[in-house]
């Protein structure tokens, strides 16, 4: 694939829609990603945070196969405050 130019989260389809420099478009099924990587409430919250705040980074991690490693680092962007 060529360079990833843009992404946006489509709430109606629950997909991240990615556009590449060569004109290719790709839709990432967020339910499938959550089923694969969202084993805990904290991981699911982090996936949601990424979707809403950083869809480009979300798509890059999914496409590179880095989502599991990212979540294993214990990121807390989506953590609920007490």
Buried (B, 14 or more C-beta within 10 A) or exposed (E): EEEBEEBEBEEEEBBBBBBBEEEEEBEBEBEEBBEEBBEEEBBBBBBBBBBEEBBBEBBBBBBEEEBEEBBEEEBEEBEEEE
